Amino acid sequence: MSGPREAQVSAREAEVLALLGEHRTNAEIAARLFISVRTVESHVSSLLRKHDVPDRRALSALATSARGAPPASPPRVTGLPPTASSFVGRGPEREQLAAVVTEARLVTLVGPGGVGKTRLATALAAELAPRFRDGGAFVDLVPVRSGYVVPAVAAALGVTPAPSQPLLGAVKADLGARRLLLVIDNCEHLLDAAAAFVAEILSACPGVTVLATSREQLGAAEERVVRIGPLSDSEGLTLFDDRARAAGADVPDDPALVGELCRRLDNVPLAIELAAARSVSLGAAGLLTALADPLRTLAGARRADARHRSLRAVLSWSYDLLQPAEQALFRRLSVFAGAFDLAAAARVSGSGDLAESADLLGRLVDKSLVTRERDACRWPLLGTVRAFARERLDADPARGDVGDRYLEWATSVATDLAGRLDGPWRDDYDLVADDLRAALLGHAPRRHPASHRLARALGRLTYARRFLAEALDYYRRAAVLAGDPAEAARDLRSAADCALIGTEPGTRVLNLLLAAAGQAAVAGDGNAEALALARVVELVYRFDGRIATDLSRERLTGLLERARAAGDAADPVVAAAVAIAAAWHAGARPYDPDPALAEDAERLARRSGDPVLASAGLDVLGTAATQAGRAAQARRIGEQRLALLDSLDRSEPRTAPEIGDIFHVAATVALRAGDLPGALSVARRMDRDDLLGDRSYRSIGSVVPALVLNGELDEALARAETVWDGWQRSGRPGSGDVACATAFALLGSGLRGDRTGLRCWRQRLSRCTSGTGVDVSALASAVFAAGRVALHLSDFTEAARMVEQSFADFPRFRYDTYARAVGAELAVAAGLPDAAAWLAAAERLTADNAWAAACLARARGRLTGDVDAIAATLTRWQRLGARAEYACTLALLPGREAEARTELTALGMVTPHR
């Protein structure tokens, strides 16, 4: 574990060098690598020295040369709508906007429908993308309904939230360190929601600039509004000629007639394009004649000004020129919220004839009422065109039948996707997600059988897509739409599983389960009732840190008896679930099951053939083993549970809580045994898990202790900050994992000699436990952290009290051995008269923990003055990967002080006081 040689570059330095090659600032590098800016500065200085170059620019060039790759492609905007035609005009507006976007972080293009706001925003975004390090993203709100602005942005950015993280939090976390242009198009129907979202992003993400388009300004703070009017006369004429030529017309037509035509259309780009598409058959003169008819006002607009009326006149005229079959298909296509394929169009039209639908759809495309996505067999309607078509559909007596066909189509698509979750499905789902939502929320009668099937399928799909809050909403809706109580019970049970793995309060999880039990009872399904009731009892005792409830023990006893009475004891699944609940309930306190009943529960769970129950049965048995001090048995059981992971269906909500607990317990029992590499390996695996993810504060909380004990202090402290922020945003629910992560952050600050950090984390630890009835001195992690900091800083003023605390009867089993080992070494270092007795006691109690054993061996060497015994522990620390303890042990050895300083400096630690 000696420091790197001068000619070598460490792994961390290589990472810093690579990011310098991307022209990242020190702050950006620190955020990317979860280290401090000070540490980055140290690495940069080291790299300058090792490579013998004068400045950062030289290092950047060196990194680029080492990669041997051409420079990265310029930043671009993802999700930009395809542009099959050239962009005409708007020169002054583009110059003005380029300057405004540089000055302001929120710019809104405001103008009437069809004036070309989207096209201008698209061209501007492509032009400005190189100014933003991370390019940009384009979000179209046309298909988005109220309440789904954040999911639309998340989908555009490719953001998937962790289970205990709100979707908005995930988006802010993704954008927080990026410099990016976010284009939000067509905000007019979601003004309040769009404004609120933009305000959140601008506040939390300093590198993001928002370019919005809307028929009205958002009304957000610091908004710069740029109003977009019609084209100039010359631009209108140029646009008409360009589009008429593309349609195959003879160009140029009479300039005077074209100019008059464009003025009659108020030079609105969409109106001109629609007229130009008809110029092949009518010419400019014929078009002027058609437009001589009286124009009808635009109905349903927020502000019906002249431009809206002119655009609507063109749409009305275009519609009136359609044949009846074309008109019918055009009206019916308006039910789609997004782009559709040919099969969907045929299904909703009612013809069922693909050839006929293809012919009619092609005609609508030719007449510019429907567009075709480039390189895809999908067709969208422009927002203004869709709104016009929807008006016509609303006046159609057959609109109810169209809505029913739309619902049936959406249900069949969702059901098919839900059946393909073990293969490629995600891209197909993303293409139709807006329509599946729209079919359920906007067109479905409350108790239509298809509505229930669609809601349930959407619950499964959004869960598999890891939009957990949305999945919960769909399962709840499915329960309301269910045609019978048995189906409602099933949906409520799925909702409870989503709530348990997500951010919902624990009481809501239990209420959903109790509601499921009630529906099952009405349906006469005793087994379903028993399973829901048994689950309530199990959760209260098994996940007491997650499930805060005021249910009394007497009430829980009653629920367990009801479960026994309702279920069929001969059914292996029911028998196992009730046995698991009974084992937990029989314990004296939460997380302390009855050992004998735990053995019965595990046996029945294994026989049930259900991998979820098998894991739960192993957990109750493993917990009983740990509470009895049988750490080796608990470790074996944890490994058995890990082996079950592949048998759990990750698209099924019921498996989610079990998956999370398997990872958590595996890391815990590895730490309990002192296996730091094993604990960190499991924690990293949990970190990468698509269900749990590294943005879940609970998941990250499991990583922090392993990082500190392995000496990765920079990353540990950065992750601890994330845990704290996530816990705060979630309403500060009771959580032992947060208190534990906070305690280890305190330890990390102490090892670094950071007095400010120590004060901060001590205060936070107090806040974690306030109101919970748990004293900090009852937390083994907190006692261990405080003792280890005192030992490192040679602060022995409270040593006697701290040593006594370290040998208390802790209610949890994870860090009691760590606390006792450090307590014994603290007694030795502080010269307490009974140090030998404390050391002997610790040696009797911590034999099954490799970290504690190494700590006590070092303490024994210090007590006896045996330098060789102290040096012998270096091998132990090295084997464990405990770099901090390795460095601290070097500092105790005469003649190795320089080596110790090198190791401590590399870790960002201060030299321990002696």
N, C-alpha and C positions, 0 to 999 in steps of 0.2 A: 504493500500500500504506500510505497514511497511516491513522492511527487514526480511529475513527468520530467523527462530530460529536456534540455534546452532545444534539441533538434526536433522534438516531437510536439504534436498538437493533440490536446485532449478531445474527447468526443464532444464535450460542451463547447470548446473553442471552435471545433469544426462547424457546429451548428450556428454559432455566432458569425463565423466567417461567411457561411452560405447566405445568411440573411443580410450581411453587409453587401454581398453581391447583388442583392435585390434592392439596394439603396434604402434599407430600413433605418429609421432613427433608433437611438438607444432605447427610448421609451417603447417603441413598437417591438423591438427585439425582446425587451423585458416582458411585455405582455404575451408575446408568442411563446416564450420558453418558460413562463411562470417563474421568473427570477427578478431580482431587484435591478433598478437602473445602475446602482452602485456596482453590482456584480458584473453587469454588462461592460461598464467602463473598465473594470479590472481585466476582463477578458480581452477587450480591444487593446489595452496597453500591452498585455502579454503577447498578442498577435503581432503588434507593431515591432516588438522587440525580437520575437522569434523569426519573423520573416525579413527583418532588417529593412523595413520600408518606412517612408517618412510620414504618411498620413492615411486617413480612412479611404481617400480616393484610390490610393495605391492598393490597399487591401481589397477594395471592391473590384478593381481590375484583376487582381490576383484570383479572386473567387470566380469571376466570370471565365477567366482563362482556364482555371482548373476544371470547371464544368465541361469545357470543350464543346459547348453548345452555342448555337446562334442566340442573339438577344431575344428576350421574350417578345411575343407578339403584342402589339399595342392594346391597351385596355379596350374593351367593347361593352356594349349594353346587351345583356341577355334578355330574351323574350320580346324583342322588338317585332311588331307586326310586319308581315312581308309587304314589300312595295314593288309591285310588278310594273308600275309606271313611273315616269320621271316626276321630279318635284318641280313645280312651276311657281315662280314669283317669290314673294315674301322676303326679298332682300333686305329692306330696311328693318323689318321685324326681327329677322335673324340676327342682324348686327346689334340691335337694341337688346335682345334677349341674351345674347352671348355676354354682353357687359353686365346685365342685371344678375344673371346667374353667378357671375364671379363675385358680385357684391353681397347678395342676399342668399340665405339658406332655404327660403321657401318662396318660390315664384309660381304664381297661378295664372295660366292662360285662360281668360274668360271671354266667352262669346257665344252666339246662338248655335243651335244644332246645325251641323252640316257646313260650318264656316271653315273647317279645316284645322281645328285645334289639334286633333290627334296626329294628323300628318305633319304639322309643323313641329309638334313635340318630338315626333319620331326622328325627323331630320335633324333637329337641334341636338337631341341626345346622341345620335351617331357622331355629330360634329364635335361635341364637347367631351365625349368619353375619354380621349387621351389626357384631358386635364385632371382626371380623377384616377388615382393610383389603382383602385380596384374596379374601374369601369362603372357600370351601372346595371340597373334592372328595371324592366318595364312591367307594370301591373295594370291590367285592364279591369275596371270595376263594372263594366256593362253587365256581365252575368252574375254579379255578386248581389246578394240580398242583405237586408239589414242584419247586423250582428256578425257578418262574415268577412269584414274588411281584413281583419288580422289573418284569418286562414288563407285569404287570397294572396296577401303579401308573402306569407310563409311559403306557400306553394311556389310562387315566382322565384323566391330566393333559395328554394330547396331546403328550407329549415324544417326539422322535425324536433318537437319538444321532448324533453325527458318526462317521465311519468309524473313527477312531483313538481313540474315547472309549468307555469301558465304559458300559453302559446305566445302572448305578447312579450313575456320575459325572454323566451327563446329567440324571438326576432330581434329584440334589443341586444341580447348577448351576441348574436351573429353580426349585427351591424356596429357594435360598440367600438371595435378597434379598426373599422374599415373606413376608407375614404372613397365615397361612392355617390353616384347620382341616381336617385330613386325617382322614377317617373310613374305617377299615379294618374291614370287616364279615366275620364268620364266620372267625375265625382258628384254630379249634380243630384242624383237620387239618394246619395248617402252623405250629405253635407256634414251633419253633426258627427257621424261616426268617423268620416275621413279626417275632419278637423281634429278630433280628439286623438286619433292615431298619430297624425303628423306631429301634434304637440308632444306626445310621448317620445317619439323618435328624435325630434330636434333637441329635446331636453337631455336624453340619455346617450345620444350618439353624435358627438361633436364633429365627426368627419363626414356626415351625411348631408347632402343637399337634396331638397325635394322639388321636383318640377311637376306641378299638377295641372290638369285641364278640367274645366267645369263650365256649366252655363251660368253659374253664380260663383262669387268668391267664397272661399271656405270660411272666412271670418276668424281665422286663426291669428294669434299674436305674431308680429313681425312679418306678416304676409306682404309680399310685393305683387300687386295685381297688374298684369299686362293685358289690356283688352285687345282682342283680335276681331277685326271687322272684315267686311267683304274685300275681295281683290280689287285692285284698280282696274279701270277699263282696259288698259293694255294687257294686264295680267289675265283678266277674264278671257279676252280674245285669244291670247296665247294658249291658255288652258283648253279652251274649246277646240282649237285647231289640233292640239296634241292628242286629245282624247278621240276626236272624230277620226283622225288619221289612224289611230290604233284600232278603231272599230271598222275601218275599211272604207270610209267616206272619201269623196273627192275633195281634196284640200289644196289650196284655200277656197272657201266659199266666199260669197260676197261679203267683204269686210264690214260694210255698213249694216247689212242684215244681221251678221253675227254679233256686231257690237250692240245693236238694238236688242237682240235676243238676250245677251248677257245682262244688259241693264234691266230688262224686264224680269230677269231672274235675280236681280239685285247683286249680281256678281258673286253669289254664294257658290263655293266650289262644288259641293255635292250636287246642287241643282244643275250646274253647268255640265258636270260629268254625265248625269242621267240624260240630259237633253242631247249631249254629243253622241251618246250611244244610240239614239234614235235618228241621228242625222243621216244615216245610210239610206233609210227609206223615205224620209220626209224632207231632208234638207233644211236649211235655215228658214226659208220662207214658210214651209209647211209647219215647222215648229212654232213660228210666230203666230200662225193662224190658230193652232191648237191652244196656245196660251191666251187667246183673246177671250175665252170663256171666263165667266165670273169665278173668282177664287173663294174658297171657303176658309174660314178662320181655323187656326190650329186649336183643337180641343185638348184639354188636359195638360197644357204646358204651364210651367210655373209663371212665365210672363210671355204672353202671346204677342210679341212685337211683329213688325212687318217682315223681318227676315224669316221668322218661323212660318209666317203665312205663305211667303213665297216658296219656301222649301216644301211645305205641305201641299201647295198647289201642284208642284212638279210631281210629287209622289202620287197625288190623287189622279193626276192626268196619266201618269205611267200605269197606274193600276187600272184605270178605265180602258186603256188600250189592250189589256190582257184578254185572252180568251177565257171563258168561264172555268175551264179545267185548270188553267194557269192561275187564275184568281183564287180558286179553292186551295190549291197547294200553297200558294203564297201566304194566305191567311193562316193555314194550319202550321206552317213552318215557324210562325211567330211564337209558338209555345216553347221552342228550344231557347234555353238561356245562353248556350254557347254554340260552337260548331257541331254539326251533325254529319253522319255518314249517310250513304244512299239507303241502306237497310232501315235506318231510323226514320228517314223521310217517308219511305214507303209504308212503314208500320203506322206512323202517326197520320198520314194522309188518308188511310182507310182503304187504299186501293189494293195494297199487298202485292202489286205487280211491279217488280223492279224495273222492267224495261220501260213501262209507262212512266213511272216516277222519274227515271233517268232522263227520259225525253223532256218532260215538263221542267225538271230542275235545270237542264241545259238551257232551255229557253229563258228561264228567269235569270240565269247567269249572263246570257247574251244581252239581256236588257238591263243589266247592271243593278238589278234588284237583289240579287244574291251574289256573293263573292265566293271564290274557291281558294282555299289555302294552298300556298305554293308547296309542291312536293308532297302533298297529302290529299287523300280522297275524302276530304271533309269540307263542309260549306258553312260559313257563318252569314248572318244578316248583320248589316251595320246597325248600330243602336237606334238611330233615327228611323231607319227603314223598319226595324222590328217593332218600334212603338206604333208606327202607322199601321202595320199589318195586324198588330194586336187589337187596335181599335176596330178594324174590320171584322176580326174574329169575334170580338165581344158582341157585335151586332148580328152574328150568325146564329140562327136557331140550333145549329149542330155543334155549338161550342162545347156543350157538355160531353158529347161523344168524343170529340177531339181530346178533351182533357182526360177522359177515361183511357183512351188509347195511348196517350202520352204516359200516363201512370203505369199502364200495363207494360209498355216498352221499357220504362225505367226499372220496373220491378224485375223483368226478365234479365236485363243487363246486369243489375246489381246481384241477382241470384247467381248468374253465371260467373261473375267475378269472384263472389264469395266461395264458389266451388273450385276456384283455380289458385287458391292462396299458397299452394305448395309449388307453384311454378311462376312464370312471368305474368304479372297482373298489374303491377303498380302503374306503369305508364298508361295502360288502357284505362285504369281507374281515373287517373288525373285528367284524362281527356274528357271524361263524362261526369266528373264529380259535381260540377255546377248544375248540370241537368238533373242528376239524381236528387240533389237537395231541392231543386225547384219543383220537381214532380211531387215530392213528399210535402213540402211546405206550402206550395201555392195552388195545387190542383187536386189534392186528394180529399175526398169526403172523410170524415173523422173515423168511421169504422168500416171502410172499404177493405175487404180481405187483402187486396193488393197493397194497400197502404201499410198494413201491419207487416207483410212480408218485406216490403221495401225498407221500412224503418229498422227491422231486425237485421237485414243484410247490410244496411248502412252502418249500423252499430258495429258489426263484425269488420267491415272494410275500413272504417275510420280507426278502429282499434288497431288493426294490422298496419295501418298507415302511421300509427303512433300519434294520432290526434285524440288523446284520451278524453279530454273534456267534451269534445264533440261526440265521441262514441257513447259516453255516459248519457248525453242528451237524447241520442237516438234510441237507446235501450229504454229510457224512461218513456219516450213517445210511443215506442212499440208496446209497452205495457198498457198504455192508455188505449191504443188502437186494437189491442188483442180481442179476438172474438169470444174467448172463454177464459175463465180464471186460471186454468192450468198453463195456458200460454203466457198470460200476464205474469204468473209466478216465475216462469223461466226467464222472462225478460228482466224482471226485477232482480233476479239473482245475478244476471250478467251485469246489470247496472251497478250492483254492489261490488262486484269484482273490479270494475273500472274505477269506481270511487276509491277503493282500497289502495290501488296502485297509484292513483292520481293525487290531486291536491285537496280533495274534499275532506271536511272534518270527520273524525271517527264516528261521531254520533249519527251522521248522515249515512254512513256505511251500515251501521246497525239498524237504523230505521228502514233502509231498503230491504235488508234481510228479513226483518220482522214483517214488513208488508208482503214480501214474497211468501213467507210462511202463512200469512192470513189468506192470501189468494189460493195457495195450495190447499188449505183447509176447506175453503168454499168449494173447490173443485173435487174434494174427496180424495186428493192425492196425498195419503199419509206419509209416504216415503219422501216426497219433495218437502213437505212440511217439516219432517224430522231433520232432513239435511240442512235446511235453512236455520232452524232453531239451534241445532248442534253447532253450526258455524258461528252463531252469535256468541255462544259460551266459549268456544275455542279462541275466538279473536280477542275477547276481553282479557283472557289470561296469557295468551301467547304473544300478543302484540300490544302490551299495555302502554308502551311508549308512543304507539301510533293511534291507539283507540282510547280516547279519553271519554269516559262515560260515567253517568251517575246511577247506573243499574246496580242495585244492591245485591249482595251475595244471595239473599233470600229469593230475589226475583230471578237470578240466574239459576238457582236450584230448581225453581219452578219451571223455567224454560227447558232445562235438561230433562226433567220428568215428563214434560209434554212431548219432547222429542222421543223419549223411550216409548211413550204410550201411542204416539201416532205412527211410528215407523214399524216396518216388518223386521223383526230381529233376525229372521232367517236370510234377509237380503244382505249379501256381503258388504256392499257399499254403505248401506245404512248402519250396519253393525260396526264397521270400522269408524265411520264419522262420529257416531255416538260414543264409542270407546275413547277416541281421541279427546273429545270434549270432556268426558268424565275424568280422564287422567289429569287434564289441566285443572279442572274444577276442584279436584280432591286435594290439591296442594295447599299449603298454608298461605301462600301469597302468589301474586302474578309471577310468571316465569319460574315457577317452582312446582313442577308436576309431581304426582305420586309415583314413586319408582316402580312399584309392582303393577299398577294400572298402566303405566307407560309401556311395560313389556307386553301386556295384553293388547294394547292399542297398536303397537308396531306389528305384532303377529297378525292381527285382523286386517290391518291396512295392507300388509304384504299379500295376504290371501285375496284381497278384493280385486287385484289385477289393475287397479287404477293408479297410474304413476303419481298423480297429484296427492292422493291419499297415502301412497307409499312414502313419499317425501315427508308429508306431515307426520306420519307415524314415526319415521326415523328421527324427526326433529324433537318430538316429545321425549323419545328415548334418549337422544343425545343431550337434551337439556337436563334430564334427570341425572345423567352421568356427570355432567359438568358441575351441577350443584352438589353432587356427592364427592367431588374432587377427583374423579376418574378422567383426567384430561386425555390420556392416551386413547381410551375408549371413545370419548367425544370426538377426537380427531379422526378416528377410523370411520365413525358414523358420518361426519362431515364429508369425508371423501366419498362415501357411498352415495350421499345425496348429490354430490357433484356429478357422479356417474349417471344420474337419472336425467340430467339436463337435456340430453339429446332425445329423450322419449317424451318430452313435454311439448305440446303443440303451441308454438309461440304466437299463433294467430288467434288463440282462444283466450278470452279474458280470464277464465278461471285459473289458468296456469300462472298468470303474472305475479300474484303475491308470493307464490311458491318459488318462482325463479329468483325474485329479489332476495328472499330469505335464504335460499341455498347459497348464493354468493356471500351474503352478509355473514352467515354462520361459518362458512368455510374460511373466510378471512379471520374471523374471530377466534376459531379454535387453533388456527395456525399461529396467531399472535399469542394465544394462551400457552402454546407449547414453546414459544420463543423462536419459531421458525420464521424469521423475518423475510427471507427470499420467497418462501411459500406464500406468506401473507400478502406481500407486495404483488406477486404474480396473480393471485386471485383478485386483488383490488384493481389491478390494471385491466384484467379481463372484464370485470364488472364495469369499469370505466368505459370500455369500448362497446359494451353491450347496447344494441339498438333499442332495447326496451327500457333499460335503466339509464344509460347514457351518462356522460361526464358533466351534464348540466343539472343533474338532480343533486340537490344539496345533501340528501340522505346518502346517496351513493358516494359522493365526493367525501363525505364525512368518514367513510370507511377507509379511504385512501390515506387520509392525513396521518394517522398514527404510524402506519407502516412507513411512510415517507420520512417522518421524523426519526424513527428508530433506525432507518437505513442511512441517515445522514443527509437526505435530500431536503435541506432546510428551506431553500429558496422556493422550490415548488410547493412544499408543505404549507408554508405561510401564505402563498398565493391562493392555494386551494382552500385554506381555512377561511380566507376573506370571502371566497365565493360561497362557502357553506353559510357563513354568517349573514351575508346579503340575501341568500335564498331563504333562509329561515325567517328573516325579518319580513320579506315580501309575502311569505306564506302565512303571516299573522302570528308568528312565534308560537306554534303549537308545542306541546310537551314533547321533548325528544332527547333521549339519553345520548344518541349519536352526536347531536350538536354539542352537548356539554363535553363529550369525550374529545371531539375535534378541537374544541376551544381550549381544553386543558393541554392538548399536545401542541397547539399553537403557542401557548404560554411557555411550554418547555422549549420550543424552537427559538423563541425570543430570548429566553434565558441563556441558552447555549451560545447565542450570538452576542451576549452581553448588551442587549438592546433594552435599556431600562424603560424607555417610553413604551415599547411594545409590551413589556411585562405588565406595566400598569394598565394598558389598554385591555389586554386579554384577561387580566384578573377581574377587571370591572365587568367584562362581558361574561365571564364564567359565573359571576354573582347573578347577573341578569338572567342567565340560562336557567338557574335553579330557583329564582325568586318566584313565589307563588305556587311552587310545586310540592312543598312540604319536604323537600329533600335538601339536607345540608351539604355544602360543598365537601365537608370533611368525611361524608359518607360515600363519596365517589372515589373509587380506587384510582381512576385515571388522574383525578385532580391531586390526590395525595402523592401519587408517584411523581407527577410533574413538579409539584412544589418541592418535594424532597430532592429530586435530581437537579433542579435549579440551585437550591441551597448548597448542594454538594459541589456543583461546578463553580459557583461564585464564592465558595468558602464562607457563606453567610450562616453562622452557627447560632445566632441569637435565639432562635426558636427550635433548636435541634432536638431537645428532649421531648418537647410536645409533638413535633413532627414524627419522631421515631415511634412514639406511642400510637399516633394516628395510623401509621403504616401497618400496624399489626392488629387493627380493628377487624371486626367481623363484617366484611363488606357484603351488601346484598347482591352484588354482581360478581362474576367470576373472571372477567377478562384480565384485569390488571392488578389483582390482589397480589400475585406472586412478584410482579414488578415492584409494587409498592413496598413489599417486605424486604426484598433484596436491596433496594436503594435505602430503605430505612436502616438496615443493618450497616451498610457502608457509611451512611451519614453518621451513625453512632461512633464508628471507628474514626472517621476523619475529624469529628468534633471532639474526640477524646473523652466521650462519656464513660463514667466509671463502670457501667454495666454493658459496655460495648460487646464484650466477649459473649455474654449471655444472649444479647439480641442476635448476634451473628449465628450462634448455635441454633437458636429458635428458627431463624430464617432458613438455615440449611436443612432443617427437618421438614419445613413446609413448602419448599420450592424445588424439590429435586426433579420435577417433571418439566421444568422450563429451562431451555438451553440458554436464553439470555440471562435469566436470573442466576443460573449456575455460574456463568462466566463472571457476572457482577460479584457474586459472593466469593469466588476464587480470588478475584482482585482485592476484595475487602480483607480476606484472610491474609493475603500477602502484606497488605498495609498494616494490619494489626501486628503481625509478627516481624515486620521489617524485612521480609524475604523478597528481595528485588527479583530474583529468578522466578519466583512464583507469580509475581506481577507480570513479568515479561512473558511467561508461559500463556497468559490469557490473550495475548495478541493474536495467536493462531485461532483461538475460539472466536474472537470478534471478527477476524477476517473471514472465517468460514460462514459466519452469520450475515456478512455484508453490513455489519454495524460500524460504519465508517467513523461516526462521531465518537463512539466508545473506543475504537481503535486509536484515534488521534489523542483522546484524553488519557488513555493508558500510556502512550508514548511519552506524554508530558510528565508522567510520574517516574520515568526511568532516567537515572543519571547518565549524562553523556548523549542523550538522544533528543535534547531540547530543540535543536535546529530542525531535525526531521519532524518533530511534533508540530513546530510552527508552520512548516510547509503544508502538512496535512490539514491543520486547523484553518489556515488561510484559504486553502482551496475550498473548504466547506463554509467559509464565511463566519467561522467561530472565533471567539476570543480564547486566549490561553487560560485554562482553568487555574484558579488560585490554589496555592499550596500552603 
